[in-house]
Amino acid sequence: MNRKTSKEDLPERRSVRLPDHNYRWTVSYFVTIRAAHHQPVFEMSELHTILQEVWTALPERFPCVSLDDFHATNNKGPSLGQVIGAYKSITSVNWFNYIKTHNIFWSGLLWQGNYHEHVIRDVQDLKEKRRYIRENPQRWAKNPNRYT
C-alpha cells in the first residue's frame, strides 16, 4: 500500500547552523551536500556535467559568491542556505529534465534534504578542507559500499 508521508511521519531535523554566527559575513565555508541515493550516482557523466555546469554558473546568479575547489566563499550577499538551495534545486530540475527526455529510470530525489557546513577559520583549516575534497573520491573508491 502506497501511503503519502506527512510532516508528522518525518524525523525532526536539527539545525546545523552556528547560533551566534552571522552568515552574511565575508567568510569561507566548507559545505557537504549528499545525494539521496547511496549508489555512486556522481560517476554518471551526464549528471556530473550538470553538477559542474550549475556549480560554475552560481556566481552569475549570486554575484557576491566566488568558488574554490567546489567550496563557496560568501562575500556579504545571500545566505549560504539560499546558495545551497539554488544549487540543489537547479541541478535537480536539470537532471530530472535530462532523465525524462532520455527515458531513464530514476527512483526518488537527487539530494538529501539538509547539508553540512563548516566555517573556515584559518588558512590551515582551508588547506585541510581542500585536501579532503581532492582525496574524498579515492576514499570512496576504496570502500564504495560503506553506507549499504
C-alpha positions in Angstrom: 0.0 0.0 0.0 1.4 3.4 -1.0 0.8 6.0 1.7 1.9 9.6 1.4 4.3 10.7 4.0 3.1 13.6 6.2 5.3 16.0 8.1 4.4 14.2 11.3 5.9 11.0 10.0 9.3 12.6 9.3 12.0 12.9 11.8 12.7 16.5 13.1 15.8 17.9 11.6 18.1 19.8 13.9 19.7 23.0 12.7 23.4 22.7 11.7 23.9 26.4 11.9 26.1 28.1 14.5 23.7 30.0 16.7 25.9 33.1 17.1 27.4 33.3 13.6 26.3 35.9 11.1 26.1 34.0 7.8 26.2 37.3 5.8 29.7 38.0 6.9 32.5 37.7 4.4 33.8 34.2 5.2 34.6 30.9 3.6 32.5 27.8 4.1 33.2 24.1 3.6 29.8 22.6 2.6 28.9 19.0 2.2 25.7 18.1 0.4 24.9 14.4 -0.1 23.0 12.5 -2.7 19.7 10.9 -1.7 21.0 7.6 -3.1 23.9 5.7 -1.6 25.0 4.4 -5.0 27.8 6.1 -6.9 25.4 8.4 -8.9 28.1 11.1 -9.4 30.0 8.8 -11.7 27.3 9.2 -14.3 28.9 11.5 -16.8 25.7 13.3 -17.7 24.9 14.1 -14.1 28.5 15.1 -13.3 28.3 17.6 -16.3 25.1 19.1 -15.0 26.5 19.4 -11.5 29.7 21.1 -12.7 27.9 23.5 -15.1 25.4 24.6 -12.4 28.3 25.0 -9.9 30.4 27.2 -12.2 27.3 29.3 -13.0 26.4 30.1 -9.4 28.3 33.4 -9.4 26.1 34.5 -12.3 23.0 34.0 -10.0 24.8 35.2 -6.9 27.4 37.8 -8.0 28.8 38.1 -4.4 29.7 34.4 -4.4 33.1 33.2 -5.5 34.0 29.5 -5.9 37.1 27.5 -5.0 37.5 23.7 -5.3 33.8 23.2 -5.0 34.0 25.4 -1.9 32.0 28.6 -1.9 33.1 31.9 -0.4 30.2 34.1 0.6 31.0 37.8 0.3 28.2 39.7 2.1 25.4 38.5 -0.1 22.7 35.9 0.0 22.6 33.5 2.9 24.5 30.3 2.5 21.2 28.4 2.6 19.9 30.3 -0.4 23.1 29.4 -2.4 22.9 25.7 -1.5 19.2 25.6 -2.1 19.5 27.2 -5.5 22.3 24.7 -6.4 20.3 21.7 -5.3 17.1 23.0 -7.0 18.7 23.9 -10.3 20.7 20.6 -10.5 17.6 18.6 -9.7 15.5 20.3 -12.3 18.2 19.9 -14.9 18.8 16.3 -14.0 15.1 15.3 -14.0 14.6 17.1 -17.3 17.5 15.1 -18.7 16.3 11.7 -17.5 12.7 12.4 -18.7 14.0 13.4 -22.1 16.2 10.2 -22.3 13.6 7.8 -20.7 16.0 6.9 -17.9 14.5 5.4 -14.7 15.3 7.3 -11.5 14.0 6.5 -8.1 13.2 9.4 -5.9 15.2 12.5 -5.1 18.6 13.6 -6.1 19.7 15.3 -2.9 19.3 14.6 0.8 17.3 17.4 2.5 19.9 19.0 4.6 23.6 19.9 4.2 26.6 20.2 6.5 28.5 23.4 6.8 31.8 24.2 8.4 33.0 27.8 8.8 36.6 28.0 7.6 38.5 29.5 10.5 42.1 30.0 9.1 44.5 29.1 6.3 45.3 25.7 7.7 41.7 24.8 8.0 41.2 25.8 4.4 44.1 23.7 3.3 42.7 20.7 5.2 39.3 21.0 3.6 40.8 21.4 0.1 42.8 18.2 0.7 39.7 16.4 1.9 37.8 17.5 -1.3 40.7 16.3 -3.5 41.1 12.9 -1.7 37.5 12.1 -1.0 36.9 10.3 -4.4 39.8 7.9 -3.6 38.3 7.1 -0.2 35.0 6.3 -1.8 36.7 4.1 -4.5 38.4 2.1 -1.7 35.1 1.5 0.1 32.2 2.1 -2.3 29.6 0.2 -0.2 30.2 1.9 3.2 26.6 3.0 3.5 24.9 -0.1 2.3 
